[in-house]
């Protein structure tokens, strides 16, 4: 049993040993720490734990400092500790750590504790305002050498000078009382010591004050009686630090340059004892005073003054402006120092700016300001009427100032675009609409001073005007009625009849004594003074020219023409009414029987009549042909004319053409004959022009230059044109493309040359140049006619050089250029003047 039990125990023991070995392996820990330097007597020594546990965690740290003292730290407290050794020596510090499973481990380190230096100091008697000197008396005490001193004078009111790192510092205490002065020293071994001593600062001493210390300005030095209470003073000695001294009790001194100066006051009493105090005096540079002002400097306008001052070592805190007219303005920071001032009278003013900086230093600058008078703007204008230029007149006064130099007008009419403004002194403006406008004028003189004036202006509408004429194409010496018309109230009527005649009634009558074309104008003035004008062209013609020299006219009374009864009435015949079997729509003033031996059928009988209708058309009647138009001297543009020039067949009865043979007058003008008579010309279209007959019957009294040939009743009629002397020139079987008579020239001209007359520019405005390259120019003449047929220019033209003519003063219209040579017409052309 025992064996077996023992064996069992053995087995158990073996098993337990196995388990123990395994646990030890799993629960090991390592103690470790370090000691921080310096290690000084009486100063804390720092020990930092660095122990570790292979499993679990450390729960206890036991510190043994080797001088019989220990300290235990329990988890979770910080295991790092400090300890102060009271004496020097070498100590073994042991750290034992224990884990949460009961295992522990220890570590030992040696530390050498050295002596600390000894902080000691002394001081001189201290008085308020005087310098107290501190003397370091510290010893290294075997701790190497002393390497630093840190003083705290316990005088926080002194600011940054309350501290010092000098070995033997000085300090000026700000007030009497008790102060705790602290000195901390440190040796080369890293050990330190602190000494705190209480000192008393009394009132007895020497002190002085001084005013703002600014370069170039007097500084007042004054003995401070609240501190300086030394009795029986016999001598005051001042040293200003710039080589100058004084023995006055309270002297004044001026420094010529800025900088820091040590000023010393020494007092000697009757016992020969001396008391001194020194201060560093900062002499500040002066601020720089500068300013400028805006131009122009005008009376009545605010002038802006701009500060340009600066301070080299501070900030400007005050600006004092003296404007020289008794006005002073003071501006303190942080307000804007720039300002404005208005001078009520023109003069030259001394303006000064005095600036004060943060050091109480001042400086002054001065500039002269010449205030000149501003102009006094004014203007007036004539009647303001719509559609007509309104003339503005500048009435600005220089006001004893410099000359006027600029005018800036605003007409208050933005609708006129760029014309809404003007820089002229006396401009004009056409307003875009009637109504109220605000006109502004800004006038500037040569120094830039200006003045503005504004007026309201009413632009009145123009009076309405028109007129009518009883006859636009009167004959010479015919009474013409002119009737003025207007829906406006008119105070004045003025007529210009174009020939020099005038009238001032509303509806005058007038007789033209010379034929031609005239522009009739009517100008009216309304109640508001505005004028308007209407104009109209009137054509005055000589009476119709009926055949006389080569024609036989027989006035007949009641007559039966080809079984047709003609109804006539005329003063020479009497008023006789006849019945008619055909064409009862007309009555006739006069009936003529005409025999003309110059025609192709000599002594053929023609019948002519002037109708009683207002159009006064002259008709002729040939045997076997329809009634044909001879001459209509009242046709106007837009009128329709019925016409017949012969017929295609022969009939026994009068025959009227269909409506398709009517033509409309497109325009009317006139031509001048060689005998200087005017003849009326009607334009129907580009190829059909009728001209009043000349001197004798010209194929029914009208001449159509592009007329076709006609066979009338089997008889071919030649066309005839007449020269000035009425000698007939026949054109038998004409080529109708060239079948014409030139009524501006003699038909005796053998040909109309097709030269190359050049007129440019065409239309012309200022000048026109005429040249002809081909033709024998010997004895040639240049003639220019206006559209009335009047000769404007007649001059020799014997070279091929261009002829330039000034037409600036010519009226707008059509002009005819004729070049004539010995052999007749050389060239003819027209041009237009705009």
Secondary structure, DSSP 8 states (H G I E B T S, - for coil): -HHHHHHHHHHHHHHHHHHHHHHHHHS-EE--EEE-S--BTTSEEEEEE--EESSS-EEEEEEE-SSS-EEEEETTS---EEEE-SS-EEEEEEEEEEETTS-EEEEEEEEEEB---B--EEE--EETTSEEEEEE--B-TTSS-EEEEEEE-S-GGGGGGGEE--SS-EEE-SSSEEEEEEEEEEETTS-EEEEEEEEEEES-B--EEE---BTTSEEEEEE-TTTB--SSEEEEEEE-SSS-EE-SSS-EEE-SS-EEEEEEEEEEETTS-EEEEEEEEEEB---B--EEE-S--BTTSEEEEEE--B-TTS-EEEEEEE-SSS-EEEEETTS---EEEE-SS-EEEEEEEEEEETTS-EEEEEEEEEEB---B--EEE---BTTS-EEEEE--B-TTSS-EEEEEEE-S-GGGGGGGEE--SS-EE--SSSEEEEEEEEEEETTS-EEEEEEEEEEB-----EEEES-TT-BTT-EEEEEEE-SS-EEEEEEE-SSS-EE-SSS-EEE-SS-EEEEEEEEEEETTS-EEEEEEEEEEB-------SSEEEEE--S-EETTEE--BEETTTEE-----SS-TT--EEEEEEEEETTSSSTT-EEEEEEESSTT-EEEEEETTS--EEEEETT--TT-EEE--SS-SS--SS-----GGGEEE--EEEEEE-TTS-EEEEEEEETTEEEEE--SS-SSTTEEETT----EETTEE--EEEE-TT--EEEETT--TTS----TTS-TT-S------EEEESSSBSSEEEEEE-SS--TT-EEEEE-TT--EEEEEE--SSS-EEEE-TTS-SEEEEEEEEETTEEEEEEEEEE-
